[in-house]
Amino acid sequence: MQLNAMQEVAVNHGKGPCLVVAGPGSGKTKVLTLRVAKLINTGVPAEKILVITFTKAAAIEMKERFNGLWDSVYPVTFGTFHSLFWGILQKEKGYKSSEIISGTSRSKLLKEAMEKADIDIDDSILVNTFASELSAFNNKSLHLDEYVPKFCDKDDFIKLFHSYEELKRKYRMIDFDDMLKKTYQLFLDNPEVLKKWQGRFEYFLVDEMQDMNSLQFKLISMLSANTNNLFCVGDDDQSIYGFRGADPRIMQDFVEAYPDTKKVVLNVNYRNPRNLVEMSARLMSNNKNRFEKEIEATSAEGDVISNMFMTPKEEAEWVCQMIQEQSKAGISPNEMAILYRNHSDARYIISELMARRIPFYLKEQMPNVFTHFIIQDIEAYFHLAIGNGTRTRMLRILNRPVRYLHRQSVETTGFKGMLDFYKNSPSNYRTVEGLISDIKLMSKMSPYAAINYLKKAMGYESFLRQEAIENDGDFVEFQCVLDFIAETVRECKTIKQAIDKINMMRLKVDFENKNKSQTRAGKVGLYTLHASKGLEFENVFIIQANEGIIPTNKVETIEDLEAERRLFYVGITRCKRRLYITYTNKINRDKSRFISELKLDYSSSDASARISSKRAETVAYSSSESILSREGVPSSSSKYL
């Protein structure tokens, strides 16, 4: 298997620490597997070699690629940090697999801890926030008083932490964070146990080092202390799991902790188009906390296209049109991917893909927007407008917007019962009469007009603004959901048709989520930017590339901004041929600054700065005049490189 010069240096490294900086498409997996083969060929016993990566799937793939090099089977250990240290805890402390708490069980235990700490358990966002904060704290190996929560109150966090730990002890349970914490404490308290496990392996290879947290770094340093044969591979520019405690500075800390480290930069990119490699270098030059790199590209130039649309619906229509055009041109759907920052950014794409019957693959379960409280409110109003006014539906909209009507006023006799209830209260009686009048008016409107009437004339939008203020919600997100459902039912002629469409779309999204684990073959891939890491596609669409989305509006520090830039970098480097970056003309949300940092209009004598030699083909795929005018889709503004 042929190696380039720097790959060969890495594979042939002898003893002692080595840091391999490996960017996208640089052949890091090949280097790791051939490095293991080299060690065995030079006489190192296979059972003395440990290869650690971050996911079970990556460990399995690495093992399969290594085994494919040989006719015989060698007992090299491939695993994840958690599997390694969980195995140590099982042998040394007698833990059993039945004591592991994860998934739904952990959420239930967390809610119980929140209730015990007198924290609102009905707010699902708050539950997820505390779960993330707990993991971030546990993986930083800090004292509780040193940790500053990013997204919740410190006093609440401390109370929750103690309650959660108490419940785990009570039920004798252990979560994934404990696997690392308890092993670290075991090594500190029992030097003889540490010495025993230090003798188990001699050579340590770590993949995806940029995803390592400080506790993992301490553990692997302790385990390898006898030999310091620590071979770490990673790319600080692809460190995107800061919310799990990952820190790109650990790669720099490695060089400081091991002054005799050999540093090798895999400087050839075999995946991305040449012009995209140069653009991504310009992008990442804006980050200061990183290793400098000079990357050489081997692929020909590709097409990088940035488009602006007036609305997310137009954006989704255009992207789906591109996919259909490219499918006709012979590009397999599974070689196309749509990437987005958050699941909520994909709601228009999901709707349009289903409308056009374009098969798609979901790597992760996506929140079903059609179960959003706003859409359920509108659906309840629609049912009332056509005479399906059950007590449940009436209770749902009773004070949305706020009307100061009592729940007891809602009887099985409907509005007549409400009028009877308030016959001695003129003010409330008039309020009920106004509600009846509004719903009668809605019943005579198109669904689109009825939603706008509800928003403005009936005050529902103002109600949502107040809800956002009182419950720390995102009013812009609420507006987006309102706009989305209005666009979804725009072409429905009757409210009954709109109700049927909402129900159908809700069922379709549930179906796609249920079947998300099925094969990718013949399907367009839908991924968050985080979930796209490690994948590659011929053509990539990055949608909703607006300020406030990517980078997120939660950015508070330079470190936060650099993390968002790394995430965008991961997204654009999934592309092997064509990259489409789209954004919308949203109020208060300009195009992402990262698009500007790519410098699409960069001019120089370099080939990378010229219009692609395949521009005619690009225009055929991407020109709003040549394609979109045929479909009646409003044109966009485009920039080609």
Secondary structure, DSSP 8 states (H G I E B T S, - for coil): ----HHHHHHHT--SS-EEEEE-TTS-HHHHHHHHHHHHHHTT--GGGEEEEESSHHHHHHHHHHHHTT-SS----EEEEHHHHHHHHHHHHH---GGGB--HHHHHHHHHHHHHHTT--SS-HHHHHHHHHHHHHHHTTT--GGG---SSS-HHHHHHHHHHHHHHHHHHT-B-HHHHHHHHHHHHHH-HHHHHHHHTT-SEEEES-GGG--HHHHHHHHHHTTTT--EEEEE-GGG---GGGT--THHHHHHHHH-TT-EEEEE-EESSS-HHHHHHHHHHHTT-SSS-----EE-S---EEEEEEESSHHHHHHHHHHHHHHHHHTT--GGGEEEEESSGGGGHHHHHHHHHTT--EEESS----GGGSHHHHHHHHHHHHHTT---HHHHHHHTTSS-----GGG-BTTBHHHHHHHTTT-HHHHHHHHHHHHHHHHHHTS-HHHHHHHHHHTS-HHHHHHHHHHHTT--HHHHHHHHHHHHHHTTT-SSHHHHHHHHHHHHHHHHHHHHTTTS--TTSEEEEETTTTTT--EEEEEE---BTBBTTBTT--SHHHHHHHHHHHHHHHTTEEEEEEEEEE-BTTB-B-HHHHHHTTT--SSSGGGS--TTHHHHHHHH-IIIIIHHHT----EEEE-
